[in-house]
Amino acid sequence: MFQALADFFTKWFSRLKAFCMLAGAWGFIFSVNSLIGFQAGFEYDDGLSYSTPAFQAAQKESLEAGTPDYWNAVNRAYPFERLKPVPWLSAWALKAAGIRIALFCDRGPEGADSLEASWRRLSADFHFTADENAKYAILEKKRFILYAGASDSGIIQARKAGVFPLRLQKSSRSELKFDYNPGKFGERRLPLSRF
């Protein structure tokens, strides 16, 4: 009986020791990444979110594309968008490692307050880039170590800024117009990020 009790405590003590080692390693990684201030950027449209339904909702209102009213309609239609699970989980894994997550939107900021509030748990940093030079300036100025995006232009700007690019696959049903040539720039692709 004493041997069974000793075996039981030995087994659970070794499990506790392994858990403490893993928790200590995670704490070290999280602390180092947080103190240094590493960031990872994720493209929002067709990156983290399948956002074609929001753009379709704005088009139904017969608004001219690119106007402040159009961007207001697109940004307010975020409940119609669908989350892409693999990029979302990847962003959360990086956040759990102490890396700050920033979201990049190639759209206007009008009416985006509720959109930003809905993503606040993952990222408090939303960058609405008017053109590719603005995206490049943000990537170069801050401590970005990764940029995950679906568009060729995002991958190009990440390369120019010296940031590791990761290609997120565009949904086959997406109606968003941007250059999309996976692997053209020798970047790695995130598997299953299309869905």
C-alpha positions in Angstrom: 0.0 0.0 0.0 2.8 2.4 0.9 4.5 1.6 -2.4 1.3 2.5 -4.4 1.0 5.7 -2.5 4.7 6.5 -3.1 4.2 5.8 -6.8 1.2 8.0 -7.0 3.0 11.0 -5.4 6.1 10.4 -7.5 4.0 10.4 -10.7 2.1 13.6 -9.8 5.3 15.3 -8.6 7.0 14.7 -11.9 3.9 16.1 -13.7 4.0 19.2 -11.5 7.7 19.6 -12.1 7.2 19.4 -15.9 4.3 21.9 -15.7 6.4 24.3 -13.7 9.3 24.1 -16.2 6.9 24.8 -19.1 5.3 27.7 -17.2 8.7 29.1 -16.4 9.8 28.9 -20.1 6.6 30.6 -21.2 7.0 33.3 -18.6 10.6 34.0 -19.8 9.6 34.1 -23.5 6.5 36.3 -22.7 8.6 38.7 -20.6 11.4 39.1 -23.1 9.0 39.7 -26.0 7.0 42.2 -24.0 10.0 44.1 -22.8 11.6 44.4 -26.2 8.3 45.4 -27.7 8.1 43.0 -30.6 5.1 43.4 -32.9 3.4 41.3 -35.5 1.2 42.8 -38.2 -1.8 41.1 -39.7 -3.7 42.2 -42.8 -7.4 42.5 -41.9 -9.2 42.2 -45.2 -8.9 38.6 -46.5 -6.2 38.0 -43.9 -7.8 37.7 -40.5 -11.3 38.1 -41.8 -13.3 37.2 -44.9 -14.6 40.7 -45.5 -16.3 40.4 -48.9 -19.8 40.5 -47.3 -19.1 43.9 -45.7 -18.0 45.4 -49.0 -21.1 43.8 -50.7 -23.3 45.5 -48.1 -21.7 48.9 -48.9 -22.2 48.3 -52.6 -25.9 47.6 -52.1 -26.3 51.2 -50.7 -25.1 52.5 -54.1 -22.2 54.5 -52.6 -19.2 55.6 -54.6 -16.2 53.5 -53.7 -13.5 55.3 -51.8 -15.7 58.1 -50.3 -16.0 58.6 -46.6 -19.6 57.4 -46.7 -18.6 54.2 -48.5 -15.9 53.5 -45.9 -18.3 54.2 -43.1 -20.8 51.7 -44.6 -18.0 49.1 -45.0 -16.7 49.5 -41.5 -20.2 49.4 -39.9 -21.0 46.2 -41.8 -18.3 44.2 -39.9 -20.9 41.8 -38.3 -21.4 40.3 -41.8 -17.7 39.4 -42.1 -16.4 35.9 -41.2 -13.4 35.2 -39.0 -10.7 33.0 -40.6 -9.8 30.5 -37.8 -6.1 29.6 -38.7 -4.8 33.2 -39.0 -6.9 34.2 -35.9 -5.4 31.3 -33.8 -1.9 32.2 -35.1 -2.3 35.8 -34.0 -3.5 34.6 -30.5 -0.5 32.3 -30.3 1.8 35.2 -30.9 0.0 37.3 -28.4 0.3 34.6 -25.8 4.1 34.7 -26.5 4.1 38.4 -25.6 4.2 39.8 -29.1 1.9 42.8 -29.7 -0.5 42.4 -32.5 -1.3 45.2 -35.0 -4.0 45.0 -37.7 -3.6 46.7 -41.0 -6.7 47.8 -43.1 -6.5 49.0 -46.6 -9.6 51.1 -46.2 -10.6 54.5 -44.7 -11.0 54.9 -41.0 -14.5 56.5 -41.2 -17.0 54.7 -38.9 -14.4 52.2 -37.7 -14.9 52.7 -33.9 -17.2 49.7 -33.5 -14.9 47.5 -35.7 -11.9 48.4 -33.6 -13.9 47.7 -30.4 -14.8 44.3 -31.7 -11.1 43.3 -32.1 -9.8 45.1 -29.0 -9.1 41.8 -27.2 -6.7 40.7 -29.8 -5.3 44.1 -30.9 -5.6 47.7 -29.8 -3.5 48.9 -32.8 -5.5 49.4 -36.0 -3.7 51.0 -38.8 -5.8 52.4 -41.7 -3.3 52.8 -44.4 -4.2 55.2 -47.3 -1.4 53.9 -49.5 1.4 51.4 -49.5 4.0 54.0 -48.4 2.1 54.6 -45.2 2.2 50.8 -44.5 5.9 50.7 -45.2 6.5 53.7 -42.8 4.7 52.0 -40.0 6.4 48.6 -40.6 9.8 50.3 -40.7 9.4 52.6 -37.7 8.1 50.1 -35.1 9.6 46.8 -34.0 7.7 44.4 -36.3 9.1 41.0 -36.7 6.3 39.5 -38.8 3.8 40.7 -41.3 1.1 38.3 -42.4 -1.0 39.4 -45.4 -2.8 38.2 -48.4 -2.0 41.0 -50.8 1.2 41.2 -52.9 1.6 44.8 -51.9 1.7 43.9 -48.2 4.3 41.3 -48.8 6.4 43.7 -50.9 6.2 46.4 -48.2 7.2 43.9 -45.5 10.2 42.9 -47.5 11.2 46.5 -48.1 10.9 47.2 -44.4 13.0 44.2 -43.4 10.1 42.4 -41.8 9.5 38.6 -42.2 6.5 38.2 -44.6 4.0 35.4 -44.2 1.4 34.8 -46.9 -2.2 34.4 -45.8 -4.2 32.7 -48.5 -7.1 34.6 -50.1 -10.5 33.0 -50.0 -11.7 31.6 -53.3 -15.0 33.4 -52.9 -13.4 36.8 -52.2 -14.4 39.7 -54.4 -11.7 42.1 -53.2 -9.5 43.4 -55.9 -5.8 43.3 -55.1 -2.8 41.5 -56.6 -2.5 38.0 -55.2 0.3 35.7 -56.4 1.3 33.3 -53.6 4.9 32.3 -53.6 6.0 34.9 -56.1 8.3 36.7 -53.7 9.6 33.5 -52.0 7.5 34.0 -48.9 6.2 31.2 -46.7 2.5 30.4 -46.7 0.3 29.8 -43.7 -1.5 26.5 -44.4 -5.3 26.3 -44.2 -5.5 30.1 -44.0 -7.9 30.3 -47.0 -10.9 29.2 -45.0 
